[in-house]
Amino acid sequence: MDLLLAFIIAMVVTMVLIPPLMRVAARLQVIDDPAGRKVHTQPIPRIGGIAMAVGSLLPLCLWLPMDRTLAAYLLAVLVLLVFGAWDDRVALRARTKFAGQLIAALIVMLVGRVSIDTLMLAEPVALPDWLGFALTLLFLLGITNAINLSDGLDGLAGGTTLLCCAALAILGQRWGVHFVETVGVVLMGALLGFLRFNTYPARIFMGDAGSQFLGLSVGVLSILLTKHTATPLSTALPLLLIGLPVLDTLIVIVLRLRAGRSPFAADRMHFHHRLLDLGLDHHEAVIVIYAVQCLMLLLAWQLRFENDLLIVASFLGFAVLFTASVILLERAGWRWRAAATPTQTPLSRLRVWLAERQRLPRWSLRMAGTGAAVYLLGVALYASLVPRDIGWLGALCLVALAVGVLCRRSRFAETWLVPGTLYVAVMVAVYLDHFSSINALPLQAAKWVLLSLLALAVAVSMRLSGNRRFEATPLDLLLIFGALALPNLPGLAGAPSNFGFSAAKVVVLCYAVEMIAALGSRLRMGLLGAAGSFYVLITVRAFG
């Protein structure tokens, strides 16, 4: 199975499921109401974990071989989803919640044979069965709760887990651990689909079902990665890959026990709450934690072959440094926001000028539309080979686009047909680009400059849109077309390994299409013209 397809399917299925789940959340009584320590002020559905789980498990069941490892993982995830959804609905007691986690951990250990068998000192040291069993159980329960407890700000748990899954997928691909590589990529796709609705201000939460599913998944992948005979990676490496959630959980538990309270009691002692108290806003607190997580991943990469004692020492050093920095800032009364000054600087004058007449939002949208159009036309011209299957698809979509434009007063045409052909154009263009190469260096440079500007324009447009959100409509269902069509396209078995770039292009271009398809302007008509020209060119090239 090509990783790009796994990624797309997981992302699309998750995005498609979230809107209907949001609509039924109130009837299912899975709503997170505002409370004293929570940062949101409106009731929000906490059912996103179900969408992520379905989006992840579907491609895994379809393409991964059903061995005992996968079967145990699927069964354990099902147990966690049942207990997690139950907890999201009625707020289970800690012991009942822990029982579900224990059952899931024992399933992957006893049925899937997931275990920590050795430690890497000067040489690999085999562990007694009882000690390996205890360490594995402690690790799986610890990381499941660490991700669960870190889910306190919009986009926080999802973003940090996404970074961790990316690292696991890269390491799995580097040493040929196919299960880790594939599951890591699938989780990345599901998380990106979920984060579209979960970044601040969130419209949905993952809930305990989602956070426990992610925690167990990261734990299982970490053990399988370091256990595999082909990898020379240190056993303690996962401590750095998931270091920040683990540290946050340990610190909070210690503080709660010192205060004579339950380690599972709710409070505002998590790092993200403390960053907010230091004057950072929601975005800034999340960005700081993302940055620290990235530093931890870089450290893990540098120490991936070192012995476990050095990795544990590095983690402890990081823990002391980070925790001490936060404590010193709190005791010094430091605040991120200083008093505003009326001083006019060139930067402040530029900011005022850009804010006038919505210059920056308009320019970013134009850049996004122009970049997407140029990309479509460029791919149609330089693609190495356009198979006949693609030619037939291009001809069919060209007819659909023409019908949609001519019947623009039809709600079906405006809601489904016309934007849907844009989504299909994006998917096909990325597919052709995925298997093509540009030999001329100037053209390569121009391509990456274009894609960089396109990504920047989309990011700015997202940030400056009215509610920083795009409406979730049935249009998203049309993305399934790409997920279903791509596996049947020729040449997929010999795909190059540039998955990361292709996945990024899919995400950026889909956002650009969604923004521009909702407009009734010349920019939208220009993008439709580019899509029509794209279909004409690939059809002619396929049959010419």
C-alpha positions in Angstrom: 0.0 0.0 0.0 1.4 3.4 -0.9 1.8 5.6 2.1 0.3 8.6 0.3 -2.9 6.7 -0.2 -3.0 5.6 3.4 -2.5 9.2 4.5 -5.2 10.5 2.2 -7.8 7.9 3.1 -7.3 8.5 6.9 -7.4 12.2 6.5 -10.5 12.2 4.3 -12.5 9.7 6.3 -11.8 11.6 9.5 -12.9 14.9 8.0 -16.0 13.4 6.5 -17.2 11.8 9.7 -16.6 14.8 12.0 -19.5 17.0 10.9 -22.3 14.4 11.3 -20.8 13.3 14.6 -20.9 16.9 15.8 -24.6 17.1 14.9 -25.5 14.0 17.0 -23.2 14.7 19.9 -25.9 16.5 21.9 -28.3 13.5 21.5 -25.6 11.1 22.6 -24.7 13.4 25.5 -21.0 13.7 24.7 -20.7 17.4 25.2 -17.9 19.1 27.1 -19.4 21.9 29.1 -17.3 24.9 30.3 -15.9 24.6 33.8 -13.6 26.5 36.1 -10.3 25.2 34.9 -11.3 24.8 31.2 -10.4 27.4 28.6 -13.4 27.1 26.3 -16.6 29.1 27.1 -19.1 27.2 24.9 -20.3 23.6 25.0 -18.2 21.6 22.5 -18.8 18.0 21.3 -16.0 15.6 22.4 -16.6 12.9 19.8 -13.7 13.5 17.5 -11.8 10.4 18.7 -14.4 8.2 17.1 -13.8 9.8 13.7 -10.0 9.5 14.1 -10.3 5.9 15.1 -12.5 5.0 12.1 -10.3 7.0 9.7 -7.2 5.2 11.0 -8.5 1.7 11.3 -10.2 1.5 7.9 -7.0 1.7 5.7 -5.2 -0.5 8.2 -7.8 -3.2 7.9 -8.0 -3.0 4.1 -4.3 -3.2 3.3 -2.2 -4.5 6.3 -1.9 -8.3 6.7 -4.1 -9.5 9.5 -1.5 -11.0 11.8 -1.6 -11.3 15.5 0.0 -7.9 16.1 -2.6 -6.1 14.0 -5.5 -8.2 15.5 -4.4 -7.4 19.0 -3.9 -3.7 18.3 -7.4 -3.5 16.7 -9.0 -5.3 19.6 -7.2 -3.1 22.2 -8.3 0.0 20.4 -11.9 -1.2 20.3 -11.7 -1.7 24.1 -10.3 1.8 24.7 -12.9 3.3 22.4 -15.8 1.7 24.3 -14.4 2.8 27.7 -13.4 6.2 26.4 -16.8 6.9 24.8 -18.5 5.7 28.0 -16.3 8.1 30.0 -17.0 11.0 27.7 -20.7 10.4 28.3 -21.0 9.8 32.0 -17.5 10.7 33.5 -16.3 7.3 34.8 -14.6 6.8 38.1 -10.8 6.6 37.9 -10.7 2.9 38.7 -13.2 2.0 35.9 -11.3 4.1 33.4 -8.0 2.5 34.5 -9.6 -1.0 34.1 -10.3 -0.3 30.5 -6.7 0.8 29.9 -5.4 -2.3 31.7 -7.5 -4.6 29.6 -6.3 -2.9 26.4 -2.6 -3.0 27.5 -2.8 -6.7 28.4 -4.4 -7.5 25.0 -1.5 -6.1 23.0 1.0 -7.7 25.4 -0.4 -11.2 25.6 -2.1 -11.5 22.2 0.1 -9.2 20.1 3.3 -10.1 21.9 4.3 -6.5 22.4 6.9 -6.4 25.0 10.1 -4.7 26.2 12.6 -7.6 26.1 16.0 -5.9 26.4 17.8 -2.8 27.6 20.6 -1.1 25.6 23.6 -0.5 27.9 27.2 -1.1 26.6 25.6 -4.2 24.9 22.0 -5.4 24.7 20.9 -6.9 28.0 18.0 -9.3 28.1 15.5 -8.7 30.8 13.8 -11.4 32.9 10.3 -12.1 31.7 8.7 -10.7 34.8 10.6 -7.4 34.6 10.0 -7.0 30.9 6.3 -7.6 31.5 6.2 -5.0 34.3 8.1 -2.4 32.3 5.9 -2.9 29.2 2.7 -2.6 31.3 3.9 0.5 33.1 5.0 2.1 29.9 1.8 1.5 28.0 -0.4 2.7 30.9 1.9 5.7 31.4 1.9 6.9 27.8 -1.9 6.3 27.5 -2.6 8.5 30.5 0.1 11.1 29.5 -1.6 11.8 26.2 -5.0 11.7 27.9 -3.9 14.3 30.5 -2.2 16.5 28.0 -5.4 17.2 26.1 -6.0 20.6 27.7 -5.8 23.2 24.9 -7.2 23.3 21.4 -4.9 21.4 19.1 -2.4 20.5 21.8 -2.6 16.8 22.2 -3.4 16.3 18.5 -0.4 18.4 17.4 2.2 16.9 19.8 1.0 13.4 18.9 1.2 14.2 15.2 4.8 15.2 15.7 5.5 12.0 17.5 3.8 9.9 14.9 5.9 11.6 12.2 9.1 10.7 14.0 8.0 7.1 14.5 7.0 6.8 10.8 10.4 8.2 9.7 12.3 5.8 11.9 10.1 2.9 10.9 10.7 3.7 7.2 14.4 4.1 7.8 14.8 0.5 9.2 12.0 -1.2 7.3 9.5 -1.7 10.2 6.5 -1.7 8.0 3.8 -1.9 10.7 5.2 1.1 12.5 5.7 3.1 9.3 2.2 2.4 8.0 0.3 3.0 11.3 2.4 6.1 12.0 1.5 7.6 8.6 -2.2 6.6 8.9 -2.4 8.3 12.3 -0.8 11.4 10.8 -3.5 11.6 8.2 -6.3 11.1 10.8 -4.8 13.7 13.1 -4.5 16.3 10.3 -8.2 15.7 9.4 -9.1 16.1 13.1 -6.9 19.2 13.7 -8.8 21.0 10.9 -11.7 21.2 13.4 -9.7 21.2 16.6 -7.3 24.2 16.2 -8.2 27.2 18.3 -11.1 28.0 18.6 -12.0 24.3 18.5 -15.3 23.1 17.2 -14.8 19.5 18.4 -12.6 17.7 21.0 -11.2 14.2 20.7 -12.4 13.2 24.1 -11.0 10.4 26.3 -11.8 7.9 23.5 -9.5 9.8 21.1 -6.7 10.7 23.6 -6.5 7.1 25.0 -6.5 5.6 21.4 -3.6 7.9 20.4 -1.7 7.2 23.7 -1.9 3.4 23.3 -1.0 3.6 19.6 2.1 5.7 20.2 3.1 3.3 23.0 2.7 0.2 20.9 4.5 1.7 17.9 7.4 2.9 20.1 7.9 -0.6 21.6 7.6 -2.4 18.2 10.1 0.1 16.7 12.8 -0.5 19.2 12.1 -4.2 19.6 12.5 -5.0 15.9 15.6 -7.0 15.2 16.5 -4.8 12.2 16.7 -1.6 14.2 19.7 -0.7 16.3 17.7 1.9 18.2 17.9 2.3 22.0 15.1 0.9 24.1 14.7 4.1 26.0 14.3 6.2 22.9 10.5 6.5 23.3 11.2 8.5 26.5 12.4 11.3 24.3 9.9 10.9 21.5 7.1 11.5 24.0 9.1 13.3 26.6 7.0 16.4 27.1 3.6 14.7 27.8 5.4 12.2 30.1 7.1 15.0 32.0 3.9 17.0 32.3 2.1 14.0 33.7 4.8 13.1 36.2 5.0 16.7 37.5 1.3 17.1 37.8 1.0 13.7 39.7 3.8 14.7 42.1 2.2 18.1 42.8 -1.2 16.5 43.4 0.2 13.9 45.8 2.1 16.5 47.7 -1.1 18.4 48.1 -2.9 15.3 49.4 -5.2 15.0 46.4 -5.9 12.2 44.0 -3.4 12.1 41.1 -6.4 12.1 38.7 -8.0 15.2 40.3 -8.6 18.1 37.9 -6.6 21.3 38.4 -4.6 24.0 36.5 -1.1 22.6 37.2 -0.4 21.3 33.7 2.3 23.1 31.7 -0.2 24.5 29.2 -2.2 26.1 32.1 0.9 27.6 33.6 2.0 29.1 30.3 -1.4 30.7 30.0 -1.0 32.1 33.5 2.4 33.6 32.4 0.5 35.8 29.9 0.7 33.7 26.7 -2.5 33.5 24.7 -3.9 30.2 23.4 -2.0 30.1 20.2 1.3 31.1 21.8 1.1 28.5 24.5 0.4 25.7 22.0 3.3 27.0 19.8 5.7 26.9 22.7 4.8 23.3 23.5 5.1 22.4 19.8 8.5 23.9 19.7 9.7 22.1 22.8 8.3 18.8 21.4 10.3 19.4 18.2 13.5 20.0 20.1 12.8 16.7 22.0 12.4 14.9 18.7 15.7 16.3 17.3 17.4 15.2 20.5 15.9 11.8 20.1 17.2 11.6 16.6 20.7 12.5 17.7 20.8 10.0 20.5 18.9 7.2 18.7 22.0 4.8 18.8 23.2 5.7 22.3 22.8 3.5 25.4 19.7 3.8 27.5 21.5 5.4 30.5 22.5 8.4 28.4 19.0 8.8 27.0 17.5 8.6 30.5 20.0 11.2 31.7 19.2 13.4 28.8 15.5 13.2 29.6 16.2 14.1 33.2 18.3 17.0 32.2 15.6 18.3 29.9 13.0 17.8 32.7 15.1 19.8 35.2 15.8 22.6 32.7 12.3 23.0 31.4 10.6 22.7 34.8 13.0 25.0 36.5 12.6 27.7 33.8 8.8 27.7 34.3 9.1 27.9 38.1 11.6 30.7 37.9 9.4 32.7 35.6 6.4 32.2 37.9 8.3 33.2 41.0 9.7 36.3 39.3 6.2 37.4 38.4 7.2 37.5 34.7 4.5 38.1 32.1 4.7 37.8 28.3 2.5 40.8 27.6 4.1 44.1 28.5 2.2 47.4 28.7 1.4 48.8 25.3 3.3 51.8 24.1 2.1 54.4 21.7 5.4 54.5 19.9 5.0 54.3 16.1 7.6 52.1 14.4 7.9 51.2 10.7 6.6 47.7 11.6 3.5 49.0 13.3 2.8 51.4 10.5 3.1 48.6 8.0 0.7 46.5 10.1 -1.9 49.4 10.1 -1.5 49.8 6.3 -2.0 46.1 5.6 -5.1 46.1 7.9 -6.7 48.9 5.8 -9.2 47.7 3.2 -8.4 44.1 4.1 -5.2 44.2 1.9 -3.4 41.2 3.4 -6.4 38.8 3.4 -7.2 39.8 -0.2 -3.6 39.4 -1.4 -3.2 36.1 0.4 -6.3 34.7 -1.3 -5.2 35.9 -4.7 -1.8 34.3 -4.2 -3.4 31.0 -3.1 -5.7 30.9 -6.1 -2.9 31.9 -8.5 -0.5 29.3 -7.0 -3.1 26.5 -7.2 -3.9 27.4 -10.8 -0.2 27.6 -11.9 0.5 24.2 -10.1 -2.3 22.5 -12.0 -1.2 23.8 -15.4 2.5 23.1 -14.6 1.8 19.5 -13.7 -0.3 18.9 -16.8 2.6 20.2 -18.9 5.6 18.5 -17.3 4.2 15.2 -16.0 6.4 12.4 -17.1 3.6 10.1 -18.2 -0.2 10.4 -18.2 -1.8 6.9 -18.2 -4.9 6.2 -20.2 -6.8 5.7 -16.9 -6.0 9.3 -16.0 -7.1 10.4 -19.5 -10.5 8.9 -19.1 -10.8 10.4 -15.7 -9.8 13.8 -17.0 -12.4 13.6 -19.8 -15.2 12.6 -17.4 -14.3 15.4 -15.0 -14.1 17.9 -17.8 -17.7 17.1 -18.7 -18.8 17.3 -15.1 -17.1 20.7 -14.7 -18.8 22.0 -17.8 -22.2 20.8 -16.6 -21.6 22.4 -13.2 -20.6 25.8 -14.7 -23.6 25.8 -17.1 -26.0 24.8 -14.3 -24.6 27.2 -11.7 -28.0 28.0 -10.3 -28.4 24.4 -9.2 -27.6 23.8 -5.6 -26.2 20.4 -6.4 -23.9 21.9 -9.0 -22.6 24.7 -6.7 -22.3 22.5 -3.6 -21.0 19.3 -5.0 -20.2 19.2 -8.7 -18.1 22.2 -9.4 -16.0 22.2 -6.2 -15.8 18.4 -6.4 -14.1 18.6 -9.8 -11.5 21.0 -8.2 -10.8 18.5 -5.5 -10.4 15.7 -8.0 -8.0 17.9 -10.0 -5.9 18.5 -7.0 -5.7 14.7 -6.2 -4.8 13.8 -9.8 -2.2 16.6 -10.0 -0.5 15.5 -6.9 -0.6 11.9 -8.1 1.1 12.8 -11.4 3.6 15.1 -9.7 4.4 12.2 -7.3 5.7 10.1 -10.1 7.3 12.8 -12.2 10.7 14.5 -12.0 12.0 17.8 -13.3 15.5 17.6 -14.6 16.1 21.3 -15.2 17.3 23.0 -12.0 15.6 26.4 -12.7 12.3 24.6 -13.1 12.8 22.7 -9.9 13.6 25.9 -8.0 10.5 27.6 -9.5 8.3 24.7 -8.5 9.4 24.8 -4.8 9.2 28.6 -4.7 5.7 28.4 -6.0 4.7 25.7 -3.5 6.3 27.6 -0.6 4.4 30.8 -1.6 1.2 28.8 -1.9 1.6 27.3 1.6 2.4 30.7 3.0 -0.7 32.2 1.3 -3.0 29.5 2.6 -1.6 29.8 6.2 -2.1 33.6 6.1 -5.7 33.2 4.7 -6.5 30.7 7.4 -5.2 32.9 10.1 -7.0 36.0 8.9 -10.4 34.6 7.9 -13.3 35.8 9.9 -13.6 32.9 12.3 -10.3 31.2 11.3 -12.3 28.3 10.1 -13.8 26.9 6.9 -17.3 25.6 6.8 -17.6 21.8 6.9 -20.0 20.9 4.1 -20.8 17.7 2.1 -18.1 18.9 -0.2 -15.6 17.1 2.0 -17.2 13.8 1.0 -15.9 14.3 -2.5 -12.4 13.9 -1.2 -13.3 10.2 -0.9 -13.2 10.1 -4.6 -9.4 10.6 -4.6 -9.0 8.1 -1.9 -10.9 5.4 -3.8 -9.6 6.2 -7.3 -5.9 6.5 -6.5 -5.4 2.8 -5.4 -6.5 1.7 -8.9 -4.2 3.9 -10.8 -1.2 2.3 -12.6 2.3 2.4 -11.5 1.6 2.7 -7.8 3.8 -0.2 -6.7 6.9 1.6 -7.9 6.2 4.9 -6.2 9.1 7.1 -5.2 9.6 7.7 -1.5 8.7 11.5 -1.5 5.6 10.8 0.6 6.1 13.8 2.9 6.2 16.4 0.2 3.2 14.8 -1.6 1.1 14.7 1.6 1.9 18.3 2.3 0.9 19.3 -1.2 -2.4 17.5 -0.8 -3.2 19.3 2.4 -2.2 22.8 1.2 -4.0 22.5 -2.1 -7.2 21.1 -0.5 -7.3 24.1 1.8 -6.7 26.5 -1.1 -9.5 24.9 -3.1 -11.9 25.0 -0.2 -11.3 28.7 0.5 -11.6 29.8 -3.2 -14.5 27.5 -4.1 -16.7 29.3 -1.5 -16.1 32.6 -3.3 -18.3 34.1 -6.0 -15.5 36.1 -7.7 -13.2 36.2 -10.7 -10.6 34.3 -8.6 -13.0 31.3 -8.4 -13.6 31.5 -12.1 -9.9 31.7 -12.8 -9.3 28.5 -10.8 -12.2 26.8 -12.6 -10.6 27.8 -15.9 -7.3 26.4 -14.8 -8.9 23.1 -13.7 -10.7 22.8 -17.1 -7.4 23.4 -18.9 -5.7 20.9 -16.7 -8.3 18.2 -17.6 -8.0 19.1 -21.3 -4.2 18.8 -21.3 -4.0 15.5 -19.4 -6.7 14.0 -21.7 -4.9 15.1 -24.8 -1.6 13.8 -23.4 -3.1 10.4 -22.4 -4.5 9.7 -25.8 -2.2 11.8 -28.0 
